[in-house]
Amino acid sequence: MSYLTGNTGPIDYEALQRIRDIFLEHEPLVTHHDLGNRLDPQLELNITVDEGFGDSPSGRFDIVWTERDCYNFHYTESDGIDFRFDRHPEPHAPEKHYHEPPNANTRVLSCIDVEPVDIVTRAVLKCWRTALNRDDPTLVNMQSNPP
């Protein structure tokens, strides 16, 4: 489910294809990906990774990118870990913001300041991978100018 609301523009299918390709090229833990129907207005890219935080055996990224360069990289695990990087107009948060774990309810300034789809994707992967290697989801938004 996409968290983008308001006037963020239509889904950018080519951007989602590029994001998928970057995940497949740079992240060996990817075990499954699904990009759905190009004509679906609620289209999102789903990517499953074969490792999670703590005892979780896996995690999933649900990703949306629009033609107005608004995005949502939502990470979730079955044991309740949720966080996401967003870029979209938000009256109660910076345009580029991060929803903190464990439940993604709080919004803070995102450590990701870049904007091109390729670089944002690499930054999300670096933030996630760094935190995963330390088994600490609270570190996801602690990178300095990723990637």
N, C-alpha and C positions, 0 to 999 in steps of 0.2 A: 504494500500500500504506500503510495507516495504521500509525503508530508508537505509537498509544495502546494501552496494555495494562492489564490488571487491571480494577478496578471503576470504569471511567470513565463508564458508562451507555450507553444506546442512542444512535444517531446522531440528531441534531436536524435533520430535513429542512428545516423552515422557516428555521432559522438559516443553513443552506447556501444556500437560495434568496436570503436577504437579503445574504449575503456576495457571491454572484454578482452581484446587482443593484448593489451598491456598486462592485465592480470594473468593471462595464460603465459605470456612471455617471461614475466618477472616473479611470479609466485608459484613455487613448486607444490604448495599445499592445496591448490585448486583441484577439486575432485569432480565438480559438476558446474555447469553454467546453462542458463536459459534466457533467451532474449525475446521470446514470445512473438506475437504478431505485430508487424510494422504499423498496421492501421489502428491498433488499439490505443485510444487516447489516454489510457491509464498504464501504458507500457512502462515496464521497468526491467532492468537487468538483474538477474539473481545469480549470485556466485557462491558456491559452497566451498569451504576450506576444511581440510581434514585435521584440524587441531583447534582447540579453544583454550580459554583461560581456566586455570584450576583443573577440575576433573572433567570439564566439558570435552567431549570427543570431537566436536566440530563447531563451526560458526557459519553464518551466512551474511553476505553483503547484499542488500537490496538497493539498487542504484537508479537514480533518475537524473537526466541532464536535459535541459530544455534549449530551444533555439535562442533564447535570451541569456544563455550561459548561467542560468540558475541551476543549482544542483543539490542533490541529497545523496550522501553515502551513509546508509544506515546499516550498522552491524548489530547482529543479534545472536544469542545462544539460547538453547532450550532451558538452561538453568537460570535465566533471568538477567544476564548481562546484555545491556543495550546502550549504544551510544551512536551519535551521528554527527557528521560534518555537513553543514548546510550553507548555501549561498542563495539568498532570496530576500526580498523586502520583508522586514519583520519589525513591527512597531515597538516591541519590547526587548530588542536585542540588536547587536550590530548586524549588518548585511551578511557578513561572513561570520558564522557562529558555530559553536560546538555544543551539543547536548551531552552532558556528562553521564558516565555510568554511575550507578548500576542500571538505572531505569530511563535515562535520557530525558528526564523532566526539566533539569536546569539548563539555562542557556548562558554561555560565556563567550568571550572573544575567541575565535578560532586561531590556532597557530599557523594555519595555512593561509598565506597572503597572496599566493600566485593565482593566476586566472585561466591560462590555457588548459584545455581538457587533459592533454598528455601529462602536464606537470602536476596538475591537481591530483590526478590518479596516482602518479608516482609518490606524491606527498602523503596521500591517504595510506598507501601501502607501507611507506616507511614508518609512519606514525604507529600503525597497527602492528607491524612486524617488530618494531623496537619494544613496544609494550608486551607483546606476546612472548618475546624472548626472555623478558624479565618476569613473565607471568603476573603482570600488574596492569589491569585495564585503566587504572587512574593515571597512568603515564602516557596514554594515547595522545593527549593534546599538549604535551610538555616539550615537544621538539622545538628547536630554534630554526625558523625559516626553512622548513622542509621543502623539497627533497634535498 
